[in-house]
Amino acid sequence: MKYLVTGANGYIGQGVVRRMLDLGAEVIATDFHTADVDDRAKKIDADLFDLEDPYTYFDKPDVVIHLAWRDGFRHASENHMLDLPRHFEFVNKMCHAGIRKMCVMGTMHEIGFMEGCIKEDSPCHPQSLYGIAKNALRLATGLACKETGVKLQWLRGYYIVGNTHKGCSIFSKLTAAAEAGDETFPFTSGQNQFDFTDYDLFCDQVAKSCMQDDILGIIECCTGHPMKLADRVEKFISDNNYAIKLAYGTFPDRPYDSKAVWGDNTKINQIMADFENK
């Protein structure tokens, strides 16, 4: 099996590529630049959206793991909508070219405001441009895969903790502030509860999901357990021995953030268990 990973130099991509290589996969890694990608992969610098025949250009992969997405931490960015047709064009080309499986990174923000456990059949009412674009790509990719007989995995991500020097999450911003010597960090009330997954575990979940075909469809890459944002951030500060305090209430909570939401870990737990039993 030959795997093409797009967005391989990004926040999630680096860890997924590395984990897949550890598991023995043949990986073609692509991004605008691939300097930070594991050297065991075949690295190809490219703009996905400028390729007439990406299937041939990337040496005819069997599986595409489409992680590429800009402004993922900026939910209101107009680029989500501007890039959407180009993402679908790439996915559609690859499906019609002859790949076996399409794996695409999704997000719990496809769901919108919800209380409780998100399942693969939970209704989606996204309330940000990021969520709207991802949900639209999910629906369109499903049609393309159905039309071409390509297997589909939609990997729905939640809140990831780790690799903080690469990303733009609250944990990345907190790390930058602590290393700059800031004494306080502006924060919300921190009372919302989310499903937090450590970076290495998340990358392991994505890699193992893509490297098996028994479980398809929407896969919630998560822990299945909610935790207060304040508690998780305070733990992060303690774990890293940062001398910084949270300034609670500086920012209001986002109106579209759920009070308590987490993923259904049934599928991902089965995938992980199957790998352990091999």
MIDOSE-1310 file (N, C-alpha, C; in nm, 2 decimals, decimal comma, always signed):
residues 278
mkyl	+0,08/-0,12/+0,00/+0,00/+0,00/+0,00/+0,09/+0,12/+0,00; +0,05/+0,22/-0,09/+0,13/+0,34/-0,10/+0,03/+0,46/-0,05; +0,08/+0,53/+0,05/-0,01/+0,64/+0,11/+0,04/+0,77/+0,07; -0,05/+0,86/+0,02/-0,01/+1,00/+0,00/-0,07/+1,08/+0,12
vtga	+0,01/+1,16/+0,19/-0,03/+1,24/+0,30/-0,02/+1,39/+0,25; -0,13/+1,46/+0,24/-0,12/+1,60/+0,20/-0,11/+1,69/+0,33; -0,06/+1,81/+0,32/-0,04/+1,89/+0,45/+0,05/+1,82/+0,54; +0,15/+1,75/+0,48/+0,24/+1,67/+0,57/+0,34/+1,75/+0,65
ngyi	+0,36/+1,88/+0,62/+0,45/+1,96/+0,70/+0,37/+2,04/+0,80; +0,24/+2,02/+0,81/+0,16/+2,10/+0,90/+0,16/+2,04/+1,04; +0,08/+2,10/+1,13/+0,07/+2,07/+1,27/+0,04/+1,92/+1,29; -0,06/+1,87/+1,23/-0,10/+1,73/+1,24/-0,02/+1,64/+1,15
gqgv	+0,01/+1,69/+1,03/+0,07/+1,61/+0,92/+0,21/+1,55/+0,97; +0,29/+1,63/+1,03/+0,42/+1,58/+1,08/+0,41/+1,46/+1,16; +0,32/+1,46/+1,26/+0,30/+1,35/+1,35/+0,24/+1,23/+1,29; +0,15/+1,25/+1,20/+0,08/+1,14/+1,13/+0,18/+1,07/+1,04
vrrm	+0,26/+1,14/+0,96/+0,36/+1,08/+0,88/+0,46/+1,00/+0,96; +0,51/+1,06/+1,06/+0,61/+0,99/+1,15/+0,55/+0,86/+1,20; +0,43/+0,86/+1,25/+0,37/+0,74/+1,31/+0,34/+0,64/+1,20; +0,30/+0,68/+1,08/+0,28/+0,58/+0,98/+0,41/+0,51/+0,94
ldlg	+0,51/+0,59/+0,93/+0,65/+0,53/+0,90/+0,69/+0,43/+1,01; +0,66/+0,47/+1,13/+0,70/+0,38/+1,24/+0,62/+0,25/+1,23; +0,50/+0,25/+1,17/+0,42/+0,13/+1,16/+0,45/+0,06/+1,03; +0,55/+0,11/+0,95/+0,60/+0,04/+0,84/+0,53/+0,07/+0,70
aevi	+0,46/+0,19/+0,70/+0,39/+0,23/+0,58/+0,48/+0,29/+0,48; +0,45/+0,28/+0,35/+0,52/+0,36/+0,25/+0,45/+0,49/+0,23; +0,52/+0,60/+0,26/+0,45/+0,73/+0,27/+0,51/+0,82/+0,16; +0,42/+0,89/+0,09/+0,46/+1,00/+0,00/+0,40/+1,12/+0,08
atdf	+0,49/+1,22/+0,12/+0,45/+1,33/+0,19/+0,46/+1,46/+0,11; +0,35/+1,53/+0,10/+0,35/+1,66/+0,02/+0,30/+1,78/+0,10; +0,35/+1,89/+0,07/+0,31/+2,02/+0,12/+0,38/+2,13/+0,04; +0,35/+2,25/+0,06/+0,42/+2,36/-0,01/+0,57/+2,34/+0,02
htad	+0,61/+2,31/+0,14/+0,75/+2,28/+0,18/+0,74/+2,16/+0,27; +0,84/+2,08/+0,26/+0,84/+1,96/+0,34/+0,97/+1,94/+0,43; +1,03/+2,06/+0,46/+1,16/+2,06/+0,54/+1,15/+1,99/+0,67; +1,03/+2,00/+0,74/+1,02/+1,94/+0,87/+0,96/+1,80/+0,87
vddr	+0,94/+1,74/+0,76/+0,88/+1,61/+0,75/+0,99/+1,50/+0,77; +0,95/+1,39/+0,83/+1,04/+1,28/+0,85/+1,11/+1,24/+0,72; +1,24/+1,23/+0,73/+1,32/+1,20/+0,60/+1,30/+1,06/+0,55; +1,23/+0,97/+0,63/+1,21/+0,84/+0,58/+1,10/+0,84/+0,47
akki	+1,02/+0,94/+0,47/+0,91/+0,95/+0,37/+0,97/+1,00/+0,24; +0,90/+0,97/+0,13/+0,93/+1,04/+0,00/+0,86/+1,17/+0,00; +0,94/+1,28/+0,00/+0,89/+1,41/+0,01/+0,88/+1,49/-0,12; +0,76/+1,54/-0,15/+0,74/+1,62/-0,27/+0,68/+1,75/-0,24
dadl	+0,75/+1,86/-0,27/+0,70/+2,00/-0,25/+0,61/+2,03/-0,37; +0,49/+2,07/-0,34/+0,39/+2,10/-0,44/+0,27/+2,18/-0,39; +0,21/+2,25/-0,49/+0,08/+2,31/-0,46/-0,03/+2,22/-0,52; -0,11/+2,15/-0,43/-0,21/+2,06/-0,48/-0,30/+2,11/-0,58
fdle	-0,33/+2,24/-0,56/-0,44/+2,30/-0,64/-0,39/+2,34/-0,78; -0,26/+2,33/-0,81/-0,21/+2,37/-0,94/-0,18/+2,25/-1,03; -0,21/+2,13/-0,98/-0,17/+2,01/-1,05/-0,29/+1,96/-1,14; -0,26/+1,94/-1,27/-0,37/+1,89/-1,36/-0,40/+1,74/-1,33
dpyt	-0,29/+1,66/-1,30/-0,31/+1,52/-1,28/-0,23/+1,48/-1,15; -0,29/+1,51/-1,03/-0,22/+1,49/-0,91/-0,19/+1,34/-0,89; -0,28/+1,25/-0,94/-0,26/+1,11/-0,92/-0,13/+1,06/-0,98; -0,10/+1,10/-1,10/+0,02/+1,06/-1,17/+0,14/+1,13/-1,10
yfdk	+0,12/+1,26/-1,07/+0,23/+1,34/-1,02/+0,28/+1,28/-0,89; +0,19/+1,23/-0,81/+0,23/+1,17/-0,68/+0,25/+1,02/-0,69; +0,28/+0,97/-0,80/+0,32/+0,83/-0,82/+0,21/+0,73/-0,79; +0,09/+0,77/-0,83/-0,02/+0,68/-0,82/-0,04/+0,61/-0,69
pdvv	-0,07/+0,68/-0,58/-0,09/+0,63/-0,45/-0,22/+0,54/-0,44; -0,22/+0,45/-0,35/-0,34/+0,36/-0,33/-0,44/+0,44/-0,24; -0,39/+0,51/-0,14/-0,47/+0,58/-0,04/-0,43/+0,72/-0,03; -0,52/+0,81/-0,02/-0,49/+0,96/+0,00/-0,54/+0,99/+0,14
ihla	-0,45/+1,05/+0,22/-0,49/+1,11/+0,35/-0,48/+1,26/+0,34; -0,59/+1,32/+0,32/-0,60/+1,46/+0,29/-0,61/+1,54/+0,42; -0,49/+1,59/+0,47/-0,49/+1,67/+0,59/-0,47/+1,82/+0,56; -0,44/+1,85/+0,44/-0,41/+1,99/+0,40/-0,53/+2,08/+0,42
wrdg	-0,51/+2,19/+0,49/-0,61/+2,29/+0,52/-0,55/+2,41/+0,58; -0,57/+2,53/+0,53/-0,51/+2,65/+0,59/-0,61/+2,72/+0,68; -0,56/+2,79/+0,78/-0,63/+2,87/+0,88/-0,73/+2,78/+0,96; -0,68/+2,66/+0,99/-0,77/+2,57/+1,07/-0,80/+2,63/+1,21
frha	-0,71/+2,71/+1,27/-0,72/+2,77/+1,40/-0,80/+2,90/+1,39; -0,83/+2,95/+1,27/-0,90/+3,08/+1,26/-1,04/+3,05/+1,20; -1,13/+3,02/+1,28/-1,26/+2,97/+1,24/-1,34/+3,07/+1,15; -1,31/+3,20/+1,16/-1,39/+3,30/+1,08/-1,32/+3,34/+0,95
senh	-1,21/+3,27/+0,92/-1,13/+3,31/+0,80/-1,21/+3,28/+0,68; -1,22/+3,38/+0,58/-1,29/+3,36/+0,46/-1,22/+3,25/+0,37; -1,09/+3,22/+0,40/-1,02/+3,12/+0,32/-1,08/+2,99/+0,32; -1,16/+2,95/+0,43/-1,22/+2,83/+0,43/-1,32/+2,81/+0,32
mldl	-1,40/+2,91/+0,29/-1,49/+2,91/+0,18/-1,43/+2,92/+0,04; -1,32/+3,01/+0,04/-1,26/+3,03/-0,09/-1,18/+2,91/-0,14; -1,13/+2,83/-0,04/-1,05/+2,71/-0,08/-1,14/+2,59/-0,10; -1,26/+2,59/-0,05/-1,35/+2,47/-0,05/-1,36/+2,41/-0,19
prhf	-1,39/+2,48/-0,30/-1,40/+2,42/-0,43/-1,27/+2,36/-0,48; -1,16/+2,41/-0,44/-1,03/+2,36/-0,48/-1,00/+2,23/-0,41; -1,04/+2,22/-0,28/-1,02/+2,10/-0,21/-1,11/+1,99/-0,27; -1,23/+2,02/-0,31/-1,32/+1,92/-0,37/-1,26/+1,88/-0,51
efvn	-1,21/+1,97/-0,58/-1,15/+1,94/-0,71/-1,04/+1,84/-0,70; -0,95/+1,86/-0,60/-0,84/+1,77/-0,57/-0,90/+1,63/-0,54; -0,99/+1,63/-0,44/-1,05/+1,50/-0,40/-1,11/+1,43/-0,51; -1,19/+1,50/-0,59/-1,27/+1,44/-0,70/-1,17/+1,38/-0,81
kmch	-1,06/+1,46/-0,84/-0,97/+1,41/-0,93/-0,90/+1,28/-0,89; -0,87/+1,27/-0,76/-0,80/+1,15/-0,71/-0,90/+1,03/-0,70; -1,03/+1,06/-0,67/-1,12/+0,95/-0,67/-1,15/+0,89/-0,81; -1,15/+0,98/-0,91/-1,18/+0,93/-1,05/-1,05/+0,87/-1,11
agir	-0,93/+0,90/-1,05/-0,81/+0,85/-1,11/-0,78/+0,71/-1,08; -0,84/+0,65/-0,97/-0,81/+0,51/-0,94/-0,76/+0,48/-0,80; -0,77/+0,57/-0,71/-0,72/+0,54/-0,57/-0,82/+0,44/-0,51; -0,78/+0,37/-0,41/-0,86/+0,27/-0,34/-0,94/+0,33/-0,22
kmcv	-0,88/+0,43/-0,16/-0,95/+0,49/-0,04/-0,91/+0,63/-0,02; -1,01/+0,71/+0,02/-0,99/+0,85/+0,05/-1,01/+0,88/+0,20; -0,91/+0,93/+0,27/-0,92/+0,96/+0,41/-0,91/+1,11/+0,42; -1,01/+1,18/+0,49/-1,00/+1,33/+0,50/-1,02/+1,37/+0,64
mgtm	-0,94/+1,47/+0,68/-0,95/+1,52/+0,82/-1,07/+1,61/+0,83; -1,16/+1,57/+0,93/-1,27/+1,66/+0,96/-1,26/+1,72/+1,09; -1,36/+1,78/+1,15/-1,36/+1,85/+1,27/-1,49/+1,84/+1,34; -1,49/+1,84/+1,48/-1,61/+1,84/+1,55/-1,69/+1,97/+1,53
heig	-1,63/+2,07/+1,47/-1,70/+2,20/+1,45/-1,79/+2,19/+1,33; -1,79/+2,07/+1,26/-1,90/+2,05/+1,16/-2,04/+2,04/+1,23; -2,04/+2,00/+1,35/-2,16/+1,97/+1,43/-2,23/+2,10/+1,46; -2,16/+2,20/+1,51/-2,22/+2,32/+1,56/-2,25/+2,31/+1,71
fmeg	-2,34/+2,38/+1,76/-2,37/+2,38/+1,90/-2,44/+2,25/+1,94; -2,39/+2,18/+2,03/-2,45/+2,05/+2,08/-2,41/+2,02/+2,22; -2,49/+1,96/+2,29/-2,46/+1,91/+2,43/-2,46/+1,76/+2,43; -2,35/+1,70/+2,48/-2,34/+1,56/+2,49/-2,24/+1,49/+2,39
cike	-2,27/+1,37/+2,36/-2,18/+1,29/+2,28/-2,21/+1,30/+2,13; -2,10/+1,33/+2,06/-2,11/+1,34/+1,91/-2,09/+1,20/+1,85; -2,19/+1,16/+1,77/-2,18/+1,03/+1,71/-2,17/+1,05/+1,56; -2,14/+0,94/+1,48/-2,12/+0,96/+1,34/-2,25/+1,00/+1,27
dspc	-2,37/+0,97/+1,33/-2,49/+1,01/+1,27/-2,55/+1,14/+1,33; -2,47/+1,21/+1,42/-2,52/+1,33/+1,48/-2,55/+1,44/+1,37; -2,66/+1,51/+1,38/-2,69/+1,61/+1,28/-2,59/+1,73/+1,28; -2,56/+1,78/+1,16/-2,46/+1,88/+1,15/-2,53/+2,02/+1,13
hpqs	-2,50/+2,12/+1,21/-2,55/+2,25/+1,19/-2,43/+2,35/+1,23; -2,33/+2,35/+1,14/-2,21/+2,43/+1,18/-2,23/+2,57/+1,19; -2,16/+2,64/+1,28/-2,19/+2,78/+1,30/-2,06/+2,87/+1,29; -1,96/+2,82/+1,21/-1,85/+2,90/+1,17/-1,81/+2,87/+1,03
lygi	-1,74/+2,95/+0,96/-1,70/+2,93/+0,83/-1,61/+2,80/+0,82; -1,53/+2,78/+0,92/-1,45/+2,66/+0,92/-1,54/+2,53/+0,92; -1,63/+2,53/+1,01/-1,72/+2,41/+1,02/-1,81/+2,40/+0,90; -1,86/+2,51/+0,84/-1,94/+2,50/+0,72/-1,86/+2,44/+0,61
akna	-1,74/+2,49/+0,59/-1,66/+2,44/+0,48/-1,62/+2,29/+0,49; -1,58/+2,25/+0,61/-1,55/+2,11/+0,64/-1,67/+2,02/+0,61; -1,78/+2,06/+0,66/-1,90/+1,98/+0,65/-1,94/+1,97/+0,50; -1,93/+2,08/+0,43/-1,96/+2,07/+0,28/-1,87/+1,98/+0,21
lrla	-1,74/+1,98/+0,25/-1,64/+1,89/+0,18/-1,67/+1,75/+0,22; -1,72/+1,72/+0,34/-1,76/+1,59/+0,39/-1,87/+1,53/+0,30; -1,97/+1,61/+0,28/-2,08/+1,57/+0,19/-2,04/+1,55/+0,05; -1,97/+1,64/+0,00/-1,92/+1,63/-0,15/-1,83/+1,51/-0,17
tgla	-1,74/+1,49/-0,07/-1,65/+1,38/-0,08/-1,72/+1,25/-0,08; -1,83/+1,24/+0,01/-1,91/+1,12/+0,01/-1,97/+1,09/-0,12; -2,02/+1,19/-0,19/-2,08/+1,17/-0,32/-1,97/+1,12/-0,42; -1,85/+1,18/-0,42/-1,75/+1,14/-0,51/-1,70/+1,00/-0,49
cket	-1,69/+0,96/-0,36/-1,65/+0,82/-0,33/-1,76/+0,72/-0,37; -1,88/+0,76/-0,35/-1,99/+0,67/-0,39/-2,00/+0,65/-0,54; -1,98/+0,76/-0,61/-1,98/+0,75/-0,76/-1,87/+0,67/-0,82; -1,75/+0,67/-0,75/-1,64/+0,60/-0,81/-1,60/+0,47/-0,74
gvkl	-1,68/+0,44/-0,63/-1,65/+0,31/-0,56/-1,53/+0,32/-0,47; -1,48/+0,44/-0,44/-1,37/+0,46/-0,35/-1,41/+0,45/-0,21; -1,34/+0,38/-0,13/-1,37/+0,37/+0,02/-1,34/+0,50/+0,08; -1,42/+0,54/+0,18/-1,41/+0,67/+0,25/-1,40/+0,66/+0,40
qwlr	-1,30/+0,73/+0,45/-1,29/+0,75/+0,60/-1,29/+0,90/+0,62; -1,38/+0,95/+0,70/-1,39/+1,09/+0,74/-1,34/+1,09/+0,89; -1,22/+1,15/+0,91/-1,16/+1,14/+1,05/-1,19/+1,27/+1,12; -1,29/+1,26/+1,21/-1,34/+1,38/+1,28/-1,25/+1,41/+1,40
gyyi	-1,17/+1,52/+1,40/-1,08/+1,56/+1,51/-1,15/+1,64/+1,61; -1,10/+1,64/+1,73/-1,15/+1,72/+1,84/-1,04/+1,81/+1,89; -1,01/+1,83/+2,02/-0,92/+1,92/+2,07/-0,79/+1,85/+2,10; -0,68/+1,89/+2,03/-0,55/+1,83/+2,04/-0,45/+1,91/+2,13
vgnt	-0,38/+1,83/+2,22/-0,29/+1,90/+2,31/-0,15/+1,84/+2,28; -0,06/+1,93/+2,24/+0,08/+1,89/+2,22/+0,13/+1,95/+2,09; +0,26/+1,93/+2,07/+0,33/+1,98/+1,95/+0,31/+2,13/+1,95; +0,32/+2,20/+2,06/+0,27/+2,34/+2,08/+0,36/+2,44/+2,00
hkgc	+0,48/+2,41/+1,97/+0,56/+2,50/+1,89/+0,52/+2,51/+1,75; +0,44/+2,42/+1,70/+0,41/+2,41/+1,56/+0,27/+2,47/+1,53; +0,17/+2,45/+1,62/+0,03/+2,49/+1,59/+0,00/+2,63/+1,64; -0,13/+2,66/+1,63/-0,17/+2,79/+1,68/-0,29/+2,78/+1,78
sifs	-0,29/+2,67/+1,85/-0,40/+2,65/+1,94/-0,38/+2,73/+2,07; -0,47/+2,72/+2,16/-0,45/+2,79/+2,29/-0,33/+2,74/+2,36; -0,30/+2,62/+2,35/-0,18/+2,56/+2,41/-0,05/+2,61/+2,35; -0,05/+2,64/+2,22/+0,06/+2,69/+2,15/+0,08/+2,84/+2,19
klta	-0,03/+2,91/+2,20/-0,02/+3,05/+2,24/+0,02/+3,07/+2,39; -0,02/+2,97/+2,47/+0,02/+2,98/+2,61/+0,16/+2,95/+2,62; +0,21/+2,85/+2,55/+0,36/+2,82/+2,55/+0,44/+2,94/+2,51; +0,40/+3,01/+2,40/+0,47/+3,13/+2,36/+0,47/+3,23/+2,46
aaea	+0,36/+3,25/+2,53/+0,35/+3,36/+2,63/+0,44/+3,32/+2,75; +0,44/+3,19/+2,79/+0,52/+3,15/+2,91/+0,67/+3,16/+2,87; +0,71/+3,13/+2,75/+0,85/+3,14/+2,71/+0,89/+3,28/+2,70; +0,80/+3,37/+2,67/+0,83/+3,51/+2,66/+0,84/+3,58/+2,80
gdet	+0,80/+3,51/+2,90/+0,81/+3,56/+3,04/+0,69/+3,63/+3,09; +0,58/+3,61/+3,01/+0,45/+3,68/+3,06/+0,41/+3,62/+3,19; +0,35/+3,70/+3,28/+0,31/+3,65/+3,41/+0,16/+3,60/+3,41; +0,08/+3,66/+3,31/-0,06/+3,62/+3,30/-0,09/+3,59/+3,16
fpft	-0,20/+3,51/+3,14/-0,25/+3,48/+3,01/-0,40/+3,50/+3,00; -0,44/+3,59/+2,91/-0,59/+3,62/+2,90/-0,66/+3,50/+2,86; -0,78/+3,48/+2,93/-0,85/+3,35/+2,92/-1,00/+3,37/+2,93; -1,08/+3,27/+2,89/-1,22/+3,28/+2,91/-1,26/+3,23/+3,05
sgqn	-1,39/+3,20/+3,07/-1,42/+3,14/+3,20/-1,37/+3,00/+3,22; -1,34/+2,93/+3,11/-1,28/+2,80/+3,11/-1,38/+2,69/+3,16; -1,51/+2,72/+3,16/-1,60/+2,62/+3,22/-1,66/+2,52/+3,11; -1,64/+2,55/+2,98/-1,68/+2,46/+2,88/-1,60/+2,33/+2,89
qfdf	-1,67/+2,22/+2,86/-1,61/+2,09/+2,86/-1,59/+2,03/+2,72; -1,47/+1,99/+2,69/-1,43/+1,94/+2,56/-1,36/+1,81/+2,57; -1,35/+1,74/+2,45/-1,28/+1,62/+2,44/-1,13/+1,65/+2,40; -1,04/+1,63/+2,49/-0,90/+1,66/+2,46/-0,82/+1,53/+2,44
tdyd	-0,74/+1,53/+2,33/-0,66/+1,42/+2,30/-0,51/+1,46/+2,29; -0,42/+1,39/+2,36/-0,28/+1,42/+2,35/-0,23/+1,40/+2,20; -0,14/+1,49/+2,16/-0,10/+1,49/+2,02/-0,05/+1,35/+1,97; +0,03/+1,29/+2,04/+0,09/+1,16/+2,00/-0,02/+1,05/+1,98
lfcd	-0,12/+1,05/+2,07/-0,23/+0,96/+2,06/-0,32/+0,99/+1,94; -0,34/+1,12/+1,92/-0,43/+1,16/+1,81/-0,36/+1,11/+1,68; -0,23/+1,14/+1,66/-0,16/+1,10/+1,54/-0,16/+0,95/+1,52; -0,15/+0,87/+1,63/-0,16/+0,73/+1,63/-0,30/+0,68/+1,58
qvak	-0,40/+0,75/+1,63/-0,54/+0,71/+1,59/-0,56/+0,74/+1,44; -0,51/+0,85/+1,39/-0,53/+0,88/+1,25/-0,45/+0,78/+1,17; -0,33/+0,75/+1,20/-0,24/+0,66/+1,12/-0,31/+0,52/+1,12; -0,35/+0,47/+1,23/-0,40/+0,33/+1,24/-0,54/+0,33/+1,17
scmq	-0,62/+0,43/+1,18/-0,75/+0,43/+1,11/-0,73/+0,42/+0,96; -0,63/+0,49/+0,91/-0,61/+0,49/+0,76/-0,54/+0,37/+0,71; -0,47/+0,30/+0,80/-0,40/+0,18/+0,76/-0,48/+0,05/+0,78; -0,61/+0,06/+0,79/-0,70/-0,05/+0,79/-0,83/-0,02/+0,72
ddil	-0,90/-0,12/+0,67/-1,02/-0,10/+0,59/-1,14/-0,16/+0,65; -1,13/-0,23/+0,76/-1,24/-0,29/+0,82/-1,35/-0,19/+0,88; -1,30/-0,08/+0,92/-1,39/+0,02/+0,98/-1,38/+0,15/+0,89; -1,49/+0,19/+0,83/-1,49/+0,30/+0,74/-1,59/+0,40/+0,78
giie	-1,62/+0,50/+0,70/-1,72/+0,61/+0,73/-1,66/+0,71/+0,82; -1,75/+0,77/+0,90/-1,70/+0,88/+1,00/-1,64/+0,81/+1,12; -1,52/+0,85/+1,15/-1,45/+0,79/+1,27/-1,42/+0,91/+1,36; -1,47/+0,90/+1,48/-1,44/+1,01/+1,58/-1,30/+0,98/+1,64
cctg	-1,21/+1,07/+1,61/-1,07/+1,05/+1,67/-1,07/+1,13/+1,80; -1,09/+1,06/+1,91/-1,11/+1,13/+2,03/-1,08/+1,04/+2,15; -1,11/+1,08/+2,27/-1,10/+1,00/+2,39/-1,23/+0,95/+2,44; -1,34/+1,02/+2,41/-1,47/+0,98/+2,46/-1,50/+1,04/+2,59
hpmk	-1,42/+1,13/+2,64/-1,43/+1,18/+2,78/-1,42/+1,33/+2,78; -1,52/+1,41/+2,83/-1,51/+1,55/+2,84/-1,43/+1,60/+2,96; -1,37/+1,72/+2,95/-1,29/+1,77/+3,06/-1,30/+1,93/+3,05; -1,32/+1,99/+3,16/-1,33/+2,14/+3,16/-1,20/+2,20/+3,10
ladr	-1,22/+2,30/+3,02/-1,11/+2,37/+2,95/-1,01/+2,42/+3,06; -1,07/+2,48/+3,16/-0,98/+2,54/+3,27/-0,90/+2,43/+3,33; -0,95/+2,31/+3,36/-0,88/+2,21/+3,42/-0,77/+2,15/+3,33; -0,80/+2,14/+3,20/-0,70/+2,09/+3,11/-0,59/+2,19/+3,09
vekf	-0,62/+2,32/+3,08/-0,51/+2,42/+3,06/-0,43/+2,43/+3,19; -0,49/+2,43/+3,31/-0,42/+2,43/+3,43/-0,32/+2,31/+3,44; -0,37/+2,20/+3,40/-0,28/+2,08/+3,40/-0,17/+2,09/+3,30; -0,19/+2,15/+3,19/-0,09/+2,18/+3,09/+0,02/+2,27/+3,15
isdn	-0,02/+2,38/+3,22/+0,07/+2,47/+3,28/+0,15/+2,39/+3,39; +0,09/+2,31/+3,47/+0,16/+2,24/+3,57/+0,26/+2,13/+3,51; +0,21/+2,06/+3,41/+0,29/+1,96/+3,35/+0,42/+2,02/+3,29; +0,41/+2,14/+3,24/+0,53/+2,20/+3,17/+0,60/+2,30/+3,27
nyai	+0,56/+2,31/+3,40/+0,63/+2,39/+3,49/+0,63/+2,54/+3,45; +0,53/+2,59/+3,39/+0,52/+2,73/+3,35/+0,49/+2,82/+3,46; +0,56/+2,93/+3,47/+0,53/+3,03/+3,58/+0,44/+3,14/+3,52; +0,31/+3,10/+3,49/+0,22/+3,19/+3,43/+0,08/+3,15/+3,49
klay	+0,00/+3,26/+3,51/-0,13/+3,24/+3,56/-0,24/+3,28/+3,46; -0,35/+3,21/+3,46/-0,46/+3,24/+3,37/-0,54/+3,35/+3,43; -0,57/+3,45/+3,34/-0,65/+3,57/+3,37/-0,80/+3,53/+3,33; -0,87/+3,47/+3,42/-1,00/+3,42/+3,39/-1,10/+3,54/+3,36
gtfp	-1,18/+3,52/+3,26/-1,29/+3,61/+3,23/-1,24/+3,73/+3,14; -1,12/+3,73/+3,09/-1,07/+3,83/+3,00/-1,15/+3,83/+2,87; -1,17/+3,71/+2,82/-1,25/+3,70/+2,69/-1,38/+3,63/+2,72; -1,48/+3,66/+2,65/-1,61/+3,59/+2,66/-1,60/+3,45/+2,59
drpy	-1,68/+3,36/+2,64/-1,69/+3,23/+2,57/-1,75/+3,25/+2,43; -1,70/+3,17/+2,34/-1,76/+3,18/+2,20/-1,90/+3,13/+2,21; -1,99/+3,20/+2,14/-2,14/+3,16/+2,15/-2,17/+3,03/+2,09; -2,08/+2,98/+1,99/-2,11/+2,85/+1,93/-2,04/+2,74/+1,99
dska	-1,96/+2,76/+2,10/-1,90/+2,65/+2,17/-2,00/+2,58/+2,26; -2,00/+2,45/+2,26/-2,09/+2,38/+2,35/-2,05/+2,38/+2,49; -2,14/+2,37/+2,58/-2,11/+2,37/+2,72/-2,03/+2,24/+2,76; -2,07/+2,13/+2,70/-2,01/+2,00/+2,73/-2,03/+1,91/+2,60
vwgd	-1,92/+1,87/+2,54/-1,93/+1,79/+2,42/-1,81/+1,70/+2,41; -1,83/+1,58/+2,36/-1,73/+1,48/+2,35/-1,76/+1,38/+2,23; -1,66/+1,31/+2,19/-1,69/+1,21/+2,08/-1,72/+1,07/+2,12; -1,78/+1,00/+2,03/-1,81/+0,86/+2,05/-1,69/+0,78/+2,01
ntki	-1,62/+0,72/+2,11/-1,49/+0,65/+2,08/-1,51/+0,50/+2,05; -1,63/+0,46/+2,02/-1,65/+0,32/+1,99/-1,57/+0,27/+1,87; -1,58/+0,34/+1,76/-1,50/+0,29/+1,64/-1,35/+0,30/+1,66; -1,30/+0,41/+1,71/-1,16/+0,43/+1,73/-1,10/+0,33/+1,83
nqim	-1,17/+0,30/+1,93/-1,13/+0,20/+2,03/-1,11/+0,07/+1,96; -1,21/+0,03/+1,87/-1,20/-0,10/+1,81/-1,08/-0,10/+1,71; -1,06/+0,01/+1,64/-0,94/+0,01/+1,55/-0,81/+0,00/+1,63; -0,80/+0,07/+1,74/-0,68/+0,06/+1,82/-0,66/-0,08/+1,88
adfe	-0,77/-0,14/+1,92/-0,76/-0,28/+1,98/-0,72/-0,38/+1,87; -0,78/-0,36/+1,75/-0,74/-0,46/+1,64/-0,59/-0,45/+1,61; -0,54/-0,33/+1,61/-0,39/-0,32/+1,59/-0,31/-0,39/+1,70; -0,36/-0,38/+1,82/-0,29/-0,44/+1,93/-0,29/-0,59/+1,92
nk	-0,40/-0,64/+1,86/-0,42/-0,79/+1,85/-0,35/-0,85/+1,73; -0,30/-0,77/+1,64/-0,23/-0,82/+1,52/-0,10/-0,89/+1,55
